[in-house]
């Protein structure tokens, strides 16, 4: 893999004009190489093995993040595309806000990049098991095909909200949000 010189300030200037996530799915710039940037499994961002401590910088970088069909993560602008490393999922859902109850309940997740995402048909909660540790590894679809790991404390909050599945659906425990039922367990 070719390492490229990376100018974080130039990249920041290129994306400052956007508010929220950029339309990276519309851009097809040339691949410029790999940069020494990594998102750790706890959601922290690192550049050249040093944590990026400026939250604004992390937000800017996260707004141009894309996962391509080749299984690699890229920072993408209209003129360049650089590959970065992601240890697990690029985001972590660290907080949960609950509005209402039952089928009318809305579950809002706040990520480590301060995105506020409503669990709904376009942003499903998916229960999973980490094959390496055999422990729950739930996630939330944030945008495109980018996921947030649901932090353990948030998963415990979800566990307190568990209900049995709808009568015409699976008879498994889960949670409601925005009129959708998300199974989080099994009936076995």
KOLRO-863332 format. One record per atom (N, C-alpha, C): x, y, z; residue in one letter; chain; atom name. Coordinates in steps of 0.2 Angstrom, whole numbers, m for minus. Atoms other than C-alpha are relative to their C-alpha. Last residue first. Layout:
KOLRO-863332
+-------+-------+-------+---------+--------+-------+
!     x !     y !     z ! residuo ! cadena ! atomo !
+-------+-------+-------+---------+--------+-------+
!     X !     Y !     Z !       A !      A !    CA !
...
+-------+-------+-------+---------+--------+-------+
This chain:
KOLRO-863332
+-------+-------+-------+---------+--------+-------+
!     x !     y !     z ! residuo ! cadena ! atomo !
+-------+-------+-------+---------+--------+-------+
!    m2 !     7 !    m1 !       X !      A !     N !
!  m173 !  m101 !   112 !       X !      A !    CA !
!     3 !     0 !     7 !       X !      A !     C !
!     4 !     3 !    m5 !       X !      A !     N !
!  m184 !   m86 !   111 !       X !      A !    CA !
!     2 !    m7 !     1 !       X !      A !     C !
!     3 !     6 !     3 !       X !      A !     N !
!  m171 !   m75 !   104 !       X !      A !    CA !
!    m4 !    m4 !     5 !       X !      A !     C !
!    m2 !     6 !    m3 !       X !      A !     N !
!  m164 !   m58 !   108 !       X !      A !    CA !
!    m3 !    m6 !    m4 !       X !      A !     C !
!    m7 !    m1 !    m3 !       X !      A !     N !
!  m163 !   m40 !   102 !       X !      A !    CA !
!     1 !    m7 !     3 !       X !      A !     C !
!    m1 !     6 !    m4 !       X !      A !     N !
!  m178 !   m40 !    89 !       X !      A !    CA !
!     8 !     1 !     3 !       X !      A !     C !
!    m7 !     2 !     1 !       X !      A !     N !
!  m181 !   m22 !    83 !       X !      A !    CA !
!     1 !    m6 !     5 !       X !      A !     C !
!    m3 !     5 !    m5 !       X !      A !     N !
!  m199 !   m18 !    81 !       X !      A !    CA !
!     7 !    m2 !    m2 !       X !      A !     C !
!    m4 !     7 !     2 !       X !      A !     N !
!  m203 !    m3 !    70 !       X !      A !    CA !
!     2 !    m4 !     6 !       X !      A !     C !
!     4 !     5 !     3 !       X !      A !     N !
!  m216 !    11 !    74 !       X !      A !    CA !
!     3 !    m7 !    m3 !       X !      A !     C !
!     3 !    m3 !     6 !       X !      A !     N !
!  m203 !    25 !    77 !       X !      A !    CA !
!    m5 !    m5 !    m4 !       X !      A !     C !
!    m2 !    m7 !     2 !       X !      A !     N !
!  m194 !    14 !    89 !       X !      A !    CA !
!    m3 !     2 !    m6 !       X !      A !     C !
!     4 !    m4 !     5 !       X !      A !     N !
!  m200 !    m2 !    98 !       X !      A !    CA !
!     4 !     7 !    m1 !       X !      A !     C !
!     2 !    m7 !    m2 !       X !      A !     N !
!  m188 !   m14 !   107 !       X !      A !    CA !
!    m4 !     3 !    m6 !       X !      A !     C !
!    m2 !    m6 !     4 !       X !      A !     N !
!  m185 !   m32 !   107 !       X !      A !    CA !
!    m2 !     6 !     2 !       X !      A !     C !
!    m1 !    m7 !    m3 !       X !      A !     N !
!  m188 !   m49 !   115 !       X !      A !    CA !
!     3 !     5 !    m5 !       X !      A !     C !
!    m7 !    m1 !    m3 !       X !      A !     N !
!  m193 !   m63 !   103 !       X !      A !    CA !
!     0 !     7 !     4 !       X !      A !     C !
!     2 !     0 !    m7 !       X !      A !     N !
!  m210 !   m70 !    97 !       X !      A !    CA !
!     7 !     0 !     4 !       X !      A !     C !
!    m4 !     5 !    m4 !       X !      A !     N !
!  m207 !   m65 !    79 !       X !      A !    CA !
!    m1 !     1 !     8 !       X !      A !     C !
!    m7 !     0 !     1 !       X !      A !     N !
!  m221 !   m56 !    71 !       X !      A !    CA !
!     4 !    m5 !     4 !       X !      A !     C !
!     0 !     3 !     7 !       X !      A !     N !
!  m240 !   m56 !    70 !       X !      A !    CA !
!     8 !     0 !    m2 !       X !      A !     C !
!     4 !     7 !     1 !       X !      A !     N !
!  m242 !   m55 !    89 !       X !      A !    CA !
!     1 !    m3 !    m7 !       X !      A !     C !
!     7 !    m1 !     1 !       X !      A !     N !
!  m228 !   m41 !    91 !       X !      A !    CA !
!    m3 !    m7 !    m2 !       X !      A !     C !
!     2 !    m2 !     7 !       X !      A !     N !
!  m212 !   m46 !    99 !       X !      A !    CA !
!    m7 !     0 !    m1 !       X !      A !     C !
!     0 !     6 !     4 !       X !      A !     N !
!  m210 !   m47 !   118 !       X !      A !    CA !
!    m2 !     2 !    m7 !       X !      A !     C !
!     6 !     3 !     0 !       X !      A !     N !
!  m204 !   m31 !   126 !       X !      A !    CA !
!     0 !    m6 !    m4 !       X !      A !     C !
!     2 !     6 !     4 !       X !      A !     N !
!  m187 !   m25 !   131 !       X !      A !    CA !
!    m8 !    m2 !     1 !       X !      A !     C !
!     6 !    m2 !     4 !       X !      A !     N !
!  m185 !    m7 !   138 !       X !      A !    CA !
!    m3 !    m6 !    m4 !       X !      A !     C !
!     5 !    m2 !    m5 !       X !      A !     N !
!  m173 !   m12 !   152 !       X !      A !    CA !
!    m7 !     2 !    m4 !       X !      A !     C !
!     2 !     6 !    m3 !       X !      A !     N !
!  m162 !   m21 !   139 !       X !      A !    CA !
!    m6 !     2 !     5 !       X !      A !     C !
!     4 !     3 !     4 !       X !      A !     N !
!  m161 !    m5 !   129 !       X !      A !    CA !
!    m3 !    m6 !     3 !       X !      A !     C !
!     6 !    m4 !     0 !       X !      A !     N !
!  m153 !     4 !   144 !       X !      A !    CA !
!    m6 !    m3 !    m5 !       X !      A !     C !
!     3 !     1 !    m7 !       X !      A !     N !
!  m141 !   m10 !   146 !       X !      A !    CA !
!    m7 !     4 !     0 !       X !      A !     C !
!     3 !     7 !     1 !       X !      A !     N !
!  m137 !    m9 !   127 !       X !      A !    CA !
!    m3 !    m2 !     7 !       X !      A !     C !
!     6 !    m1 !     4 !       X !      A !     N !
!  m134 !    10 !   130 !       X !      A !    CA !
!    m3 !    m7 !    m1 !       X !      A !     C !
!     5 !    m4 !    m4 !       X !      A !     N !
!  m121 !     6 !   144 !       X !      A !    CA !
!    m7 !     1 !    m3 !       X !      A !     C !
!     3 !     4 !    m5 !       X !      A !     N !
!  m113 !    m7 !   133 !       X !      A !    CA !
!    m5 !     3 !     5 !       X !      A !     C !
!    m4 !     1 !    m6 !       X !      A !     N !
!  m110 !     5 !   119 !       X !      A !    CA !
!    m4 !    m4 !     5 !       X !      A !     C !
!     4 !    m2 !    m6 !       X !      A !     N !
!  m120 !     2 !   103 !       X !      A !    CA !
!     4 !    m2 !     6 !       X !      A !     C !
!     0 !     5 !    m5 !       X !      A !     N !
!  m107 !     0 !    89 !       X !      A !    CA !
!    m5 !     3 !     6 !       X !      A !     C !
!    m3 !    m2 !    m7 !       X !      A !     N !
!  m111 !    13 !    76 !       X !      A !    CA !
!    m1 !    m6 !     4 !       X !      A !     C !
!     3 !     2 !    m6 !       X !      A !     N !
!  m113 !     8 !    58 !       X !      A !    CA !
!     3 !     3 !     6 !       X !      A !     C !
!    m4 !    m1 !    m6 !       X !      A !     N !
!  m109 !    15 !    41 !       X !      A !    CA !
!    m4 !    m1 !     6 !       X !      A !     C !
!    m1 !     6 !    m3 !       X !      A !     N !
!  m118 !     8 !    26 !       X !      A !    CA !
!     5 !     0 !     5 !       X !      A !     C !
!    m3 !     4 !     5 !       X !      A !     N !
!  m126 !    24 !    20 !       X !      A !    CA !
!     1 !    m7 !     2 !       X !      A !     C !
!     1 !    m3 !     7 !       X !      A !     N !
!  m130 !    33 !    36 !       X !      A !    CA !
!     4 !    m5 !    m5 !       X !      A !     C !
!     0 !    m8 !     0 !       X !      A !     N !
!  m131 !    28 !    54 !       X !      A !    CA !
!    m2 !     3 !    m6 !       X !      A !     C !
!    m2 !    m3 !     6 !       X !      A !     N !
!  m135 !     9 !    55 !       X !      A !    CA !
!    m1 !     8 !     0 !       X !      A !     C !
!     5 !    m4 !     3 !       X !      A !     N !
!  m136 !     4 !    73 !       X !      A !    CA !
!     3 !     3 !    m7 !       X !      A !     C !
!    m2 !    m5 !     4 !       X !      A !     N !
!  m126 !   m10 !    81 !       X !      A !    CA !
!    m6 !     4 !    m3 !       X !      A !     C !
!     5 !    m4 !     3 !       X !      A !     N !
!  m126 !   m23 !    94 !       X !      A !    CA !
!     2 !     6 !    m4 !       X !      A !     C !
!    m4 !    m5 !     4 !       X !      A !     N !
!  m111 !   m34 !    98 !       X !      A !    CA !
!    m5 !     4 !    m4 !       X !      A !     C !
!     4 !    m4 !     4 !       X !      A !     N !
!  m117 !   m46 !   112 !       X !      A !    CA !
!     4 !     6 !    m3 !       X !      A !     C !
!     4 !    m5 !    m4 !       X !      A !     N !
!  m104 !   m57 !   119 !       X !      A !    CA !
!    m4 !     4 !    m5 !       X !      A !     C !
!     6 !     3 !    m2 !       X !      A !     N !
!   m96 !   m73 !   111 !       X !      A !    CA !
!    m5 !     5 !     4 !       X !      A !     C !
!     1 !     1 !    m7 !       X !      A !     N !
!   m79 !   m66 !   112 !       X !      A !    CA !
!    m6 !    m3 !     2 !       X !      A !     C !
!    m7 !     1 !    m4 !       X !      A !     N !
!   m71 !   m68 !    95 !       X !      A !    CA !
!    m2 !    m1 !     7 !       X !      A !     C !
!    m2 !     7 !     0 !       X !      A !     N !
!   m88 !   m71 !    86 !       X !      A !    CA !
!     6 !    m1 !     4 !       X !      A !     C !
!    m7 !    m1 !     3 !       X !      A !     N !
!   m95 !   m54 !    92 !       X !      A !    CA !
!     3 !    m7 !     0 !       X !      A !     C !
!    m4 !     2 !    m4 !       X !      A !     N !
!  m114 !   m57 !    93 !       X !      A !    CA !
!     8 !     0 !    m3 !       X !      A !     C !
!    m6 !     4 !     3 !       X !      A !     N !
!  m126 !   m47 !    84 !       X !      A !    CA !
!     4 !    m3 !     6 !       X !      A !     C !
!    m3 !     3 !    m5 !       X !      A !     N !
!  m142 !   m37 !    87 !       X !      A !    CA !
!     5 !    m5 !    m3 !       X !      A !     C !
!    m2 !     7 !     1 !       X !      A !     N !
!  m146 !   m25 !    74 !       X !      A !    CA !
!     3 !    m3 !     5 !       X !      A !     C !
!    m4 !     3 !    m5 !       X !      A !     N !
!  m155 !    m8 !    77 !       X !      A !    CA !
!     1 !    m7 !    m2 !       X !      A !     C !
!     2 !     5 !    m5 !       X !      A !     N !
!  m162 !    m1 !    61 !       X !      A !    CA !
!     6 !    m2 !     5 !       X !      A !     C !
!    m6 !     0 !    m5 !       X !      A !     N !
!  m158 !    16 !    54 !       X !      A !    CA !
!    m2 !    m5 !     5 !       X !      A !     C !
!    m6 !    m1 !     4 !       X !      A !     N !
!  m169 !    17 !    38 !       X !      A !    CA !
!     6 !     0 !     4 !       X !      A !     C !
!    m1 !     5 !     5 !       X !      A !     N !
!  m184 !     8 !    46 !       X !      A !    CA !
!     6 !     1 !    m4 !       X !      A !     C !
!     6 !     1 !     4 !       X !      A !     N !
!  m182 !    18 !    62 !       X !      A !    CA !
!     2 !    m5 !    m6 !       X !      A !     C !
!     0 !     7 !     2 !       X !      A !     N !
!  m169 !    21 !    76 !       X !      A !    CA !
!    m7 !    m1 !    m4 !       X !      A !     C !
!     6 !     3 !    m2 !       X !      A !     N !
!  m168 !    40 !    77 !       X !      A !    CA !
!     0 !    m7 !    m3 !       X !      A !     C !
!     3 !     5 !     5 !       X !      A !     N !
!  m150 !    46 !    75 !       X !      A !    CA !
!    m6 !    m3 !     3 !       X !      A !     C !
!     6 !     2 !    m4 !       X !      A !     N !
!  m142 !    61 !    84 !       X !      A !    CA !
!    m4 !    m4 !    m5 !       X !      A !     C !
!     5 !     1 !     4 !       X !      A !     N !
!  m124 !    64 !    78 !       X !      A !    CA !
!    m6 !    m3 !     4 !       X !      A !     C !
!     6 !    m4 !    m1 !       X !      A !     N !
!  m113 !    70 !    91 !       X !      A !    CA !
!    m5 !     0 !    m5 !       X !      A !     C !
!    m1 !    m6 !     4 !       X !      A !     N !
!   m97 !    62 !    84 !       X !      A !    CA !
!    m6 !     5 !     0 !       X !      A !     C !
!    m6 !    m3 !    m2 !       X !      A !     N !
!   m97 !    49 !    98 !       X !      A !    CA !
!     2 !     6 !    m4 !       X !      A !     C !
!    m7 !     3 !     2 !       X !      A !     N !
!  m114 !    45 !    93 !       X !      A !    CA !
!     5 !     4 !     3 !       X !      A !     C !
!    m5 !    m5 !     1 !       X !      A !     N !
!  m131 !    50 !   101 !       X !      A !    CA !
!     7 !    m3 !    m1 !       X !      A !     C !
!    m7 !     1 !    m2 !       X !      A !     N !
!  m145 !    38 !    99 !       X !      A !    CA !
!     5 !     5 !    m2 !       X !      A !     C !
!    m5 !    m5 !     3 !       X !      A !     N !
!  m163 !    43 !    99 !       X !      A !    CA !
!     7 !    m2 !     2 !       X !      A !     C !
!    m7 !     1 !    m3 !       X !      A !     N !
!  m176 !    29 !   102 !       X !      A !    CA !
!     5 !     4 !    m4 !       X !      A !     C !
!    m5 !    m2 !     4 !       X !      A !     N !
!  m194 !    34 !    99 !       X !      A !    CA !
!     6 !    m1 !     3 !       X !      A !     C !
!    m6 !    m2 !    m2 !       X !      A !     N !
!  m209 !    25 !   107 !       X !      A !    CA !
!     5 !     2 !    m5 !       X !      A !     C !
!    m1 !    m7 !     2 !       X !      A !     N !
!  m226 !    25 !    99 !       X !      A !    CA !
!     7 !     2 !     2 !       X !      A !     C !
!    m1 !    m1 !     7 !       X !      A !     N !
!  m226 !     6 !    99 !       X !      A !    CA !
!     1 !     7 !    m2 !       X !      A !     C !
!     3 !     5 !     5 !       X !      A !     N !
!  m223 !     5 !   117 !       X !      A !    CA !
!     1 !     1 !    m7 !       X !      A !     C !
!     0 !     7 !    m2 !       X !      A !     N !
!  m218 !    21 !   126 !       X !      A !    CA !
!    m3 !    m5 !    m5 !       X !      A !     C !
!     6 !     4 !     1 !       X !      A !     N !
!  m214 !    39 !   123 !       X !      A !    CA !
!     1 !    m7 !     3 !       X !      A !     C !
!     6 !    m4 !     0 !       X !      A !     N !
!  m197 !    47 !   120 !       X !      A !    CA !
!    m6 !    m5 !    m1 !       X !      A !     C !
!     6 !     4 !     1 !       X !      A !     N !
!  m181 !    38 !   125 !       X !      A !    CA !
!    m6 !     5 !     0 !       X !      A !     C !
!     6 !    m4 !    m2 !       X !      A !     N !
!  m164 !    47 !   123 !       X !      A !    CA !
!    m6 !    m4 !    m2 !       X !      A !     C !
!     7 !     2 !     2 !       X !      A !     N !
!  m149 !    35 !   122 !       X !      A !    CA !
!    m5 !     5 !     3 !       X !      A !     C !
!     6 !    m3 !    m4 !       X !      A !     N !
!  m131 !    40 !   123 !       X !      A !    CA !
!    m6 !    m2 !    m3 !       X !      A !     C !
!    m2 !     0 !    m7 !       X !      A !     N !
!  m114 !    32 !   118 !       X !      A !    CA !
!    m6 !     2 !     4 !       X !      A !     C !
!     6 !    m3 !    m3 !       X !      A !     N !
!  m118 !    26 !   100 !       X !      A !    CA !
!     1 !     0 !     8 !       X !      A !     C !
!     3 !     3 !    m6 !       X !      A !     N !
!  m101 !    22 !    94 !       X !      A !    CA !
!    m6 !     4 !     3 !       X !      A !     C !
!     4 !    m4 !    m5 !       X !      A !     N !
!   m95 !    26 !    77 !       X !      A !    CA !
!    m2 !    m4 !     6 !       X !      A !     C !
!    m3 !    m6 !    m1 !       X !      A !     N !
!   m82 !    19 !    64 !       X !      A !    CA !
!    m4 !     5 !     5 !       X !      A !     C !
!     5 !    m4 !     4 !       X !      A !     N !
!   m87 !     1 !    67 !       X !      A !    CA !
!     3 !     7 !     1 !       X !      A !     C !
!     7 !     3 !    m1 !       X !      A !     N !
!   m73 !   m11 !    72 !       X !      A !    CA !
!    m5 !     3 !    m4 !       X !      A !     C !
!    m1 !     6 !    m3 !       X !      A !     N !
!   m54 !    m7 !    69 !       X !      A !    CA !
!    m7 !    m4 !     1 !       X !      A !     C !
!     5 !    m1 !    m5 !       X !      A !     N !
!   m56 !     6 !    56 !       X !      A !    CA !
!     0 !    m7 !     3 !       X !      A !     C !
!     2 !     7 !    m3 !       X !      A !     N !
!   m41 !     9 !    45 !       X !      A !    CA !
!    m5 !     1 !     5 !       X !      A !     C !
!    m2 !     0 !    m7 !       X !      A !     N !
!   m40 !    24 !    32 !       X !      A !    CA !
!    m2 !    m7 !     3 !       X !      A !     C !
!     3 !     5 !    m4 !       X !      A !     N !
!   m40 !    25 !    13 !       X !      A !    CA !
!     3 !     0 !     8 !       X !      A !     C !
!    m6 !     3 !    m3 !       X !      A !     N !
!   m38 !    41 !     4 !       X !      A !    CA !
!    m3 !    m5 !     5 !       X !      A !     C !
!     3 !     5 !    m4 !       X !      A !     N !
!   m50 !    48 !    m9 !       X !      A !    CA !
!     6 !    m3 !     3 !       X !      A !     C !
!    m5 !     6 !    m2 !       X !      A !     N !
!   m47 !    64 !   m18 !       X !      A !    CA !
!    m3 !    m5 !     5 !       X !      A !     C !
!    m6 !     1 !     4 !       X !      A !     N !
!   m55 !    78 !   m28 !       X !      A !    CA !
!     5 !    m5 !     2 !       X !      A !     C !
!     1 !     0 !     7 !       X !      A !     N !
!   m74 !    79 !   m23 !       X !      A !    CA !
!     7 !    m2 !    m4 !       X !      A !     C !
!     2 !    m7 !     2 !       X !      A !     N !
!   m69 !    74 !    m6 !       X !      A !    CA !
!    m1 !    m1 !    m7 !       X !      A !     C !
!     1 !    m2 !     7 !       X !      A !     N !
!   m68 !    56 !     2 !       X !      A !    CA !
!    m2 !     7 !    m1 !       X !      A !     C !
!     2 !    m7 !     0 !       X !      A !     N !
!   m61 !    49 !    17 !       X !      A !    CA !
!     0 !     2 !    m7 !       X !      A !     C !
!    m4 !    m5 !     4 !       X !      A !     N !
!   m60 !    30 !    14 !       X !      A !    CA !
!    m3 !     7 !     3 !       X !      A !     C !
!     2 !    m6 !    m2 !       X !      A !     N !
!   m65 !    14 !    23 !       X !      A !    CA !
!     4 !     6 !    m3 !       X !      A !     C !
!    m5 !    m4 !    m3 !       X !      A !     N !
!   m61 !    m3 !    15 !       X !      A !    CA !
!    m4 !     7 !     1 !       X !      A !     C !
!    m1 !     1 !    m7 !       X !      A !     N !
!   m73 !   m17 !    12 !       X !      A !    CA !
!     4 !     5 !     3 !       X !      A !     C !
!    m6 !     4 !    m1 !       X !      A !     N !
!   m71 !   m17 !    m7 !       X !      A !    CA !
!     1 !    m1 !     7 !       X !      A !     C !
!     1 !     7 !     1 !       X !      A !     N !
!   m89 !   m11 !    m9 !       X !      A !    CA !
!     6 !    m5 !     1 !       X !      A !     C !
!     1 !     2 !     7 !       X !      A !     N !
!   m84 !     6 !    m1 !       X !      A !    CA !
!    m1 !    m8 !    m1 !       X !      A !     C !
!    m2 !     7 !     1 !       X !      A !     N !
!   m86 !    12 !    16 !       X !      A !    CA !
!    m2 !    m2 !    m7 !       X !      A !     C !
!     4 !     5 !     4 !       X !      A !     N !
!   m87 !    31 !    17 !       X !      A !    CA !
!     3 !    m7 !     0 !       X !      A !     C !
!    m2 !     7 !     0 !       X !      A !     N !
!   m81 !    45 !    28 !       X !      A !    CA !
!    m5 !    m5 !    m4 !       X !      A !     C !
!    m2 !     2 !     7 !       X !      A !     N !
!   m83 !    63 !    23 !       X !      A !    CA !
!     2 !    m7 !     0 !       X !      A !     C !
!     5 !    m2 !     5 !       X !      A !     N !
!   m93 !    69 !    38 !       X !      A !    CA !
!     2 !    m2 !    m7 !       X !      A !     C !
!     5 !     5 !     0 !       X !      A !     N !
!   m82 !    58 !    50 !       X !      A !    CA !
!    m6 !     2 !    m5 !       X !      A !     C !
!    m2 !     6 !     3 !       X !      A !     N !
!   m67 !    69 !    46 !       X !      A !    CA !
!    m6 !    m5 !    m1 !       X !      A !     C !
!    m1 !    m1 !     7 !       X !      A !     N !
!   m76 !    85 !    50 !       X !      A !    CA !
!     2 !    m6 !    m4 !       X !      A !     C !
!     6 !    m1 !     3 !       X !      A !     N !
!   m83 !    78 !    66 !       X !      A !    CA !
!     1 !     1 !    m7 !       X !      A !     C !
!     3 !     6 !     1 !       X !      A !     N !
!   m66 !    72 !    71 !       X !      A !    CA !
!    m6 !     0 !    m3 !       X !      A !     C !
!    m4 !     3 !     5 !       X !      A !     N !
!   m58 !    89 !    68 !       X !      A !    CA !
!    m3 !    m7 !    m2 !       X !      A !     C !
!     2 !    m2 !     6 !       X !      A !     N !
!   m72 !    97 !    78 !       X !      A !    CA !
!     4 !    m3 !    m6 !       X !      A !     C !
!     7 !     3 !     2 !       X !      A !     N !
!   m69 !    85 !    92 !       X !      A !    CA !
!    m2 !     3 !    m6 !       X !      A !     C !
!     5 !    m5 !     2 !       X !      A !     N !
!   m51 !    91 !    93 !       X !      A !    CA !
!    m6 !    m3 !    m2 !       X !      A !     C !
!     3 !    m2 !    m6 !       X !      A !     N !
!   m41 !    77 !   102 !       X !      A !    CA !
!    m5 !     5 !    m1 !       X !      A !     C !
!     2 !    m7 !     3 !       X !      A !     N !
!   m35 !    67 !    87 !       X !      A !    CA !
!    m5 !     3 !     6 !       X !      A !     C !
!     7 !    m1 !     0 !       X !      A !     N !
!   m26 !    53 !    96 !       X !      A !    CA !
!    m1 !     7 !    m3 !       X !      A !     C !
!     2 !    m5 !    m5 !       X !      A !     N !
!    m8 !    50 !    91 !       X !      A !    CA !
!    m8 !     1 !    m1 !       X !      A !     C !
!     0 !     3 !    m6 !       X !      A !     N !
!    m3 !    35 !    81 !       X !      A !    CA !
!    m1 !     4 !     6 !       X !      A !     C !
!    m7 !     1 !    m1 !       X !      A !     N !
!     1 !    45 !    65 !       X !      A !    CA !
!     1 !    m3 !     7 !       X !      A !     C !
!    m4 !    m2 !     6 !       X !      A !     N !
!   m17 !    51 !    66 !       X !      A !    CA !
!     7 !    m1 !     2 !       X !      A !     C !
!    m8 !    m1 !    m1 !       X !      A !     N !
!   m29 !    43 !    78 !       X !      A !    CA !
!     3 !     2 !    m7 !       X !      A !     C !
!    m4 !    m1 !     6 !       X !      A !     N !
!   m48 !    44 !    80 !       X !      A !    CA !
!     7 !     1 !     1 !       X !      A !     C !
!    m5 !    m6 !     0 !       X !      A !     N !
!   m57 !    37 !    95 !       X !      A !    CA !
!     4 !     0 !    m7 !       X !      A !     C !
!     3 !    m6 !     4 !       X !      A !     N !
!   m73 !    26 !    92 !       X !      A !    CA !
!     5 !     6 !     0 !       X !      A !     C !
!     4 !    m4 !    m5 !       X !      A !     N !
!   m69 !    13 !   106 !       X !      A !    CA !
!    m2 !     7 !    m4 !       X !      A !     C !
!     6 !     3 !    m1 !       X !      A !     N !
!   m64 !     1 !    92 !       X !      A !    CA !
!    m4 !     4 !     5 !       X !      A !     C !
!     0 !     6 !    m5 !       X !      A !     N !
!   m51 !    12 !    86 !       X !      A !    CA !
!    m7 !    m2 !     2 !       X !      A !     C !
!     6 !     0 !    m5 !       X !      A !     N !
!   m53 !    23 !    71 !       X !      A !    CA !
!     0 !    m6 !     4 !       X !      A !     C !
!     3 !     6 !    m3 !       X !      A !     N !
!   m36 !    24 !    62 !       X !      A !    CA !
!    m6 !     2 !     4 !       X !      A !     C !
!     6 !    m2 !    m4 !       X !      A !     N !
!   m27 !    37 !    51 !       X !      A !    CA !
!    m3 !    m6 !     2 !       X !      A !     C !
!    m1 !     3 !    m7 !       X !      A !     N !
!    m9 !    34 !    44 !       X !      A !    CA !
!    m6 !     3 !     5 !       X !      A !     C !
!    m2 !    m4 !    m5 !       X !      A !     N !
!   m15 !    38 !    26 !       X !      A !    CA !
!     1 !    m3 !     7 !       X !      A !     C !
!     2 !     1 !    m7 !       X !      A !     N !
!   m17 !    26 !    12 !       X !      A !    CA !
!     3 !     6 !     4 !       X !      A !     C !
!    m4 !     4 !    m4 !       X !      A !     N !
!   m17 !    31 !    m7 !       X !      A !    CA !
!    m2 !    m1 !     7 !       X !      A !     C !
!    m7 !    m3 !     0 !       X !      A !     N !
!   m23 !    44 !   m19 !       X !      A !    CA !
!     5 !    m4 !     5 !       X !      A !     C !
!    m3 !     2 !    m7 !       X !      A !     N !
!   m38 !    35 !   m25 !       X !      A !    CA !
!     7 !     3 !     0 !       X !      A !     C !
!    m5 !     6 !     0 !       X !      A !     N !
!   m46 !    45 !   m39 !       X !      A !    CA !
!     3 !    m1 !     7 !       X !      A !     C !
!    m7 !    m3 !     2 !       X !      A !     N !
!   m62 !    55 !   m36 !       X !      A !    CA !
!     5 !    m6 !     0 !       X !      A !     C !
!    m4 !     5 !     2 !       X !      A !     N !
!   m80 !    47 !   m37 !       X !      A !    CA !
!     7 !     2 !    m2 !       X !      A !     C !
!    m7 !    m2 !     3 !       X !      A !     N !
!   m91 !    58 !   m28 !       X !      A !    CA !
!     4 !    m6 !    m2 !       X !      A !     C !
!     0 !    m3 !     6 !       X !      A !     N !
!  m110 !    56 !   m26 !       X !      A !    CA !
!     7 !     1 !    m3 !       X !      A !     C !
!     3 !     6 !     5 !       X !      A !     N !
!  m110 !    43 !   m12 !       X !      A !    CA !
!     0 !     3 !    m7 !       X !      A !     C !
!    m5 !     4 !     2 !       X !      A !     N !
!   m99 !    56 !    m2 !       X !      A !    CA !
!    m2 !    m5 !    m5 !       X !      A !     C !
!     3 !     5 !     5 !       X !      A !     N !
!  m114 !    68 !    m1 !       X !      A !    CA !
!     6 !    m4 !    m3 !       X !      A !     C !
!     0 !    m2 !     7 !       X !      A !     N !
!  m106 !    77 !    14 !       X !      A !    CA !
!    m3 !    m6 !    m4 !       X !      A !     C !
!    m3 !     5 !     4 !       X !      A !     N !
!  m112 !    72 !    32 !       X !      A !    CA !
!     0 !     3 !    m7 !       X !      A !     C !
!     2 !     7 !    m1 !       X !      A !     N !
!  m117 !    87 !    42 !       X !      A !    CA !
!     4 !    m4 !    m5 !       X !      A !     C !
!     3 !     1 !    m7 !       X !      A !     N !
!  m115 !   105 !    36 !       X !      A !    CA !
!    m3 !    m7 !     0 !       X !      A !     C !
!     5 !     4 !    m1 !       X !      A !     N !
!  m103 !   107 !    21 !       X !      A !    CA !
!    m3 !     0 !     7 !       X !      A !     C !
!     6 !    m3 !     3 !       X !      A !     N !
!   m92 !   121 !    17 !       X !      A !    CA !
!    m6 !    m4 !     1 !       X !      A !     C !
!     3 !    m4 !    m5 !       X !      A !     N !
!   m79 !   115 !    30 !       X !      A !    CA !
!    m7 !     3 !    m3 !       X !      A !     C !
!     6 !     3 !    m2 !       X !      A !     N !
!   m75 !   100 !    18 !       X !      A !    CA !
!    m4 !     5 !     5 !       X !      A !     C !
!     4 !     3 !     5 !       X !      A !     N !
!   m61 !   107 !     8 !       X !      A !    CA !
!    m7 !    m2 !     2 !       X !      A !     C !
!     3 !    m6 !     4 !       X !      A !     N !
!   m54 !   118 !    22 !       X !      A !    CA !
!    m5 !    m3 !    m6 !       X !      A !     C !
!     5 !    m3 !    m4 !       X !      A !     N !
!   m53 !   102 !    33 !       X !      A !    CA !
!    m3 !     6 !    m4 !       X !      A !     C !
!     6 !     4 !     0 !       X !      A !     N !
!   m44 !    93 !    19 !       X !      A !    CA !
!    m5 !     3 !     4 !       X !      A !     C !
!     3 !    m1 !     7 !       X !      A !     N !
!   m31 !   107 !    17 !       X !      A !    CA !
!    m7 !    m4 !    m1 !       X !      A !     C !
!     3 !    m6 !     0 !       X !      A !     N !
!   m28 !   107 !    36 !       X !      A !    CA !
!    m3 !     1 !    m7 !       X !      A !     C !
!     6 !     0 !    m4 !       X !      A !     N !
!   m26 !    88 !    37 !       X !      A !    CA !
!    m3 !     7 !    m1 !       X !      A !     C !
!     0 !    m6 !    m2 !       X !      A !     N !
!   m12 !    88 !    23 !       X !      A !    CA !
!    m7 !     1 !     4 !       X !      A !     C !
!     7 !    m1 !    m2 !       X !      A !     N !
!    m8 !    70 !    20 !       X !      A !    CA !
!     0 !     7 !     3 !       X !      A !     C !
!     0 !    m6 !    m4 !       X !      A !     N !
!     7 !    64 !    11 !       X !      A !    CA !
!    m7 !     3 !     1 !       X !      A !     C !
!     0 !    m6 !     3 !       X !      A !     N !
!     3 !    47 !     4 !       X !      A !    CA !
!     1 !     6 !     5 !       X !      A !     C !
!     1 !    m5 !    m5 !       X !      A !     N !
!     7 !    30 !    10 !       X !      A !    CA !
!     0 !     6 !    m4 !       X !      A !     C !
!    m3 !    m6 !     0 !       X !      A !     N !
!     6 !    17 !    m4 !       X !      A !    CA !
!    m2 !     5 !     5 !       X !      A !     C !
!     4 !    m6 !     0 !       X !      A !     N !
!     0 !     0 !     0 !       X !      A !    CA !
!     4 !     6 !     0 !       X !      A !     C !
+-------+-------+-------+---------+--------+-------+
